[in-house]
Amino acid sequence: MRSNFKVQPAKLGLCGIALLATGACRQDMHNQPKYKPLAESTFFGDGRASRPVIADTVSRGHLRIDDARFTGKTNGLEVAAFPFPMTRADVARGQERFNVYCSPCHGRLGDGQGMIVRRGFRQPPSYHIDRLRNAPVGHFFDVVTNGFGAMPSYASRVPVDDRWRIISYVRALQYSQNAPLSDVPAESRGELDKAPDQQPPTAEQMRQKLETGDRNAVPSPARRGNDK
């Protein structure tokens, strides 16, 4: 009986190429002698497989020669001016980052009455006290970068330039809460009387309410967006 099965030359050629390719799949490079990072080594005198960084070399993009920008200090002293010009867009970016990283503790107004403080955690100082209003911008950069007291370092979470942008917004907050009436346009001064004067409860008031069993002591989380 005659079979109708035919082998197509193209398919036969592909099968031949595949068979040849399998001969190249060897494990020589995979199995070659090598050291894993941080492993012990008897080859080097210090006993380490990982080699130290060559002196006076840095990774591309990590040469930080601008001390003011990357440390907030010049000659060991905290800088009083921003290391690069702050635009309206920079301040807006600073506000957005402030609301994400800082407002949970410091509050949207920078008064130290953030949500977690209202729930009984340690209260940070208000930005509106004389000591911090008069502090140089380099002081705030140092605190954000290295941490201070109960506040951890944010160096791994907030990029360098965004830290400066946050500080520019802190300065805007400080000015907004301490600006003289003469700085408000005459046609807008009537709006100031409409502002509510109710203050949020302090941490101590929150604790007292919780101890007395007041279930309404803990307010609901604020909605996303800017407080009005």
C-alpha positions as CSV (number, residue, x, y, z in Angstrom):
1,M,0.0,0.0,0.0
2,R,1.4,3.3,-1.0
3,S,1.7,6.0,1.7
4,N,0.7,9.7,1.0
5,F,3.0,11.0,3.7
6,K,5.6,13.4,2.4
7,V,8.4,15.2,4.2
8,Q,8.6,18.8,3.2
9,P,12.2,20.0,2.6
10,A,11.7,23.2,4.6
11,K,10.6,21.4,7.7
12,L,13.4,18.9,7.3
13,G,15.9,21.7,7.1
14,L,14.5,23.4,10.3
15,C,14.8,20.1,12.2
16,G,18.4,19.8,11.1
17,I,19.3,23.3,12.3
18,A,17.6,22.6,15.6
19,L,19.7,19.4,16.1
20,L,22.8,21.3,15.4
21,A,21.9,24.1,17.8
22,T,21.5,21.6,20.7
23,G,25.1,20.8,20.4
24,A,26.0,24.4,21.4
25,C,24.0,24.2,24.7
26,R,26.8,23.3,27.0
27,Q,27.2,24.1,30.7
28,D,30.9,25.2,30.5
29,M,30.2,28.8,31.4
30,H,27.6,27.9,34.0
31,N,29.9,25.5,35.7
32,Q,33.1,27.5,35.5
33,P,34.9,28.4,38.7
34,K,33.7,31.7,40.1
35,Y,33.1,33.6,43.3
36,K,29.7,34.7,44.5
37,P,29.3,38.3,45.9
38,L,30.5,38.6,49.5
39,A,31.8,35.0,49.4
40,E,35.1,33.9,51.0
41,S,38.1,33.7,48.8
42,T,41.6,32.2,49.3
43,F,42.9,33.9,46.2
44,F,43.0,37.4,47.6
45,G,45.0,38.4,50.6
46,D,42.1,39.9,52.5
47,G,40.0,36.7,52.1
48,R,37.1,38.5,50.3
49,A,35.8,37.6,46.9
50,S,34.2,41.1,46.4
51,R,36.9,43.7,45.7
52,P,36.9,47.1,47.2
53,V,36.0,50.2,45.1
54,I,39.1,51.7,43.5
55,A,40.2,54.8,45.4
56,D,39.1,58.2,44.0
57,T,36.5,56.7,41.6
58,V,32.7,57.1,41.7
59,S,29.8,55.6,39.7
60,R,28.7,57.7,36.8
61,G,26.1,60.2,37.9
62,H,27.1,60.0,41.6
63,L,29.9,62.6,41.7
64,R,28.5,65.0,44.4
65,I,30.8,68.0,44.3
66,D,28.0,70.4,45.3
67,D,28.1,70.2,49.1
68,A,25.3,72.7,49.5
69,R,22.9,70.7,47.3
70,F,23.7,67.3,48.6
71,T,24.4,68.0,52.3
72,G,22.7,71.3,53.0
73,K,26.0,72.6,54.4
74,T,29.0,74.6,53.2
75,N,32.2,74.4,55.2
76,G,30.3,72.6,57.9
77,L,27.7,75.4,58.3
78,E,24.0,75.0,57.3
79,V,23.2,77.0,54.2
80,A,20.7,79.9,54.4
81,A,19.7,79.9,50.7
82,F,18.4,77.2,48.3
83,P,21.1,75.6,46.2
84,F,19.1,76.1,43.0
85,P,16.3,78.6,42.0
86,M,12.8,77.6,43.2
87,T,10.1,78.1,40.6
88,R,6.3,77.9,41.1
89,A,6.4,74.4,39.7
90,D,9.1,73.4,42.3
91,V,6.9,74.7,45.1
92,A,3.9,72.8,43.7
93,R,6.0,69.6,43.5
94,G,7.1,70.3,47.1
95,Q,3.5,70.6,48.3
96,E,2.6,67.3,46.6
97,R,5.6,65.5,48.2
98,F,5.0,67.2,51.6
99,N,1.4,65.9,51.6
100,V,2.6,62.4,50.9
101,Y,5.6,62.1,53.3
102,C,5.3,64.8,55.9
103,S,1.6,65.7,56.5
104,P,0.8,62.4,58.4
105,C,2.9,63.7,61.3
106,H,3.3,67.4,60.7
107,G,-0.2,68.1,59.4
108,R,-1.2,69.9,56.2
109,L,-0.5,73.3,57.9
110,G,2.8,72.2,59.4
111,D,1.4,72.7,62.9
112,G,2.4,69.3,64.1
113,Q,-1.2,68.0,64.2
114,G,-1.1,65.3,61.7
115,M,-3.4,62.3,61.6
116,I,-1.1,59.9,63.5
117,V,-0.5,62.6,66.2
118,R,-4.3,62.8,66.6
119,R,-4.2,59.1,67.2
120,G,-1.8,59.4,70.1
121,F,1.7,59.2,68.6
122,R,4.5,61.6,69.4
123,Q,3.9,65.2,68.2
124,P,6.6,67.0,66.2
125,P,7.2,70.7,66.8
126,S,5.2,73.2,64.8
127,Y,7.0,74.8,61.9
128,H,5.5,78.1,63.1
129,I,7.5,78.5,66.3
130,D,10.3,81.1,66.3
131,R,13.1,78.6,66.4
132,L,12.0,76.9,63.1
133,R,10.9,80.1,61.4
134,N,14.4,81.4,61.9
135,A,16.2,78.2,61.1
136,P,18.1,78.1,57.8
137,V,16.9,75.9,55.0
138,G,20.0,73.8,55.4
139,H,18.7,72.7,58.9
140,F,15.6,71.3,57.4
141,F,17.5,69.5,54.7
142,D,19.8,67.9,57.3
143,V,16.8,66.7,59.3
144,V,15.0,65.2,56.3
145,T,18.2,63.6,55.1
146,N,19.6,62.2,58.4
147,G,16.6,62.2,60.7
148,F,16.2,63.8,64.0
149,G,14.6,62.6,67.3
150,A,11.7,60.3,66.5
151,M,11.9,61.3,62.8
152,P,13.7,58.7,60.6
153,S,15.9,59.5,57.6
154,Y,14.1,60.0,54.4
155,A,17.2,59.9,52.2
156,S,16.3,56.6,50.7
157,R,12.7,57.7,50.0
158,V,12.9,61.2,48.8
159,P,15.3,62.3,46.1
160,V,17.7,65.1,46.9
161,D,16.0,67.8,44.8
162,D,12.6,66.8,46.0
163,R,13.8,67.4,49.6
164,W,14.7,71.0,48.6
165,R,11.3,71.4,47.0
166,I,9.5,70.1,50.1
167,I,11.5,72.7,52.2
168,S,10.5,75.4,49.8
169,Y,6.8,74.5,50.5
170,V,7.6,74.4,54.3
171,R,8.8,78.0,53.9
172,A,5.6,78.9,52.1
173,L,3.6,77.3,54.9
174,Q,5.5,79.3,57.5
175,Y,4.9,82.5,55.6
176,S,1.2,81.7,55.1
177,Q,0.7,81.4,58.9
178,N,2.7,84.4,59.9
179,A,2.0,86.9,57.1
180,P,0.9,90.4,58.0
181,L,-2.6,91.5,57.1
182,S,-1.0,94.1,54.8
183,D,0.1,91.3,52.5
184,V,-3.5,90.3,51.8
185,P,-5.1,92.1,48.9
186,A,-7.8,94.5,50.2
187,E,-10.5,92.9,48.2
188,S,-9.7,89.5,49.7
189,R,-9.5,90.5,53.4
190,G,-13.2,89.9,54.0
191,E,-12.7,86.2,53.3
192,L,-10.5,85.9,56.4
193,D,-13.5,86.5,58.7
194,K,-15.2,83.5,57.1
195,A,-12.5,81.0,58.0
196,P,-13.5,78.6,60.7
197,D,-11.7,79.0,64.0
198,Q,-12.3,75.5,65.3
199,Q,-8.9,73.9,66.1
200,P,-8.3,70.1,65.8
201,P,-8.0,68.3,69.2
202,T,-4.5,67.9,70.7
203,A,-2.9,64.6,71.3
204,E,-3.6,64.8,75.0
205,Q,-7.3,65.5,74.3
206,M,-7.4,62.5,72.0
207,R,-5.9,60.3,74.7
208,Q,-8.4,61.5,77.3
209,K,-11.3,60.7,75.0
210,L,-10.0,57.3,74.2
211,E,-9.5,56.5,77.9
212,T,-13.1,57.5,78.6
213,G,-14.4,55.2,75.9
214,D,-15.4,57.8,73.4
215,R,-15.6,55.9,70.1
216,N,-15.8,59.2,68.2
217,A,-12.4,60.3,69.5
218,V,-10.6,59.1,66.4
219,P,-11.7,61.0,63.3
220,S,-12.0,59.4,60.0
221,P,-9.0,59.7,57.6
222,A,-9.0,62.9,55.6
223,R,-9.9,62.7,52.0
224,R,-7.2,62.9,49.5
225,G,-6.4,66.3,48.2
226,N,-5.7,69.7,49.8
227,D,-7.5,70.8,52.9
228,K,-9.4,74.0,52.4
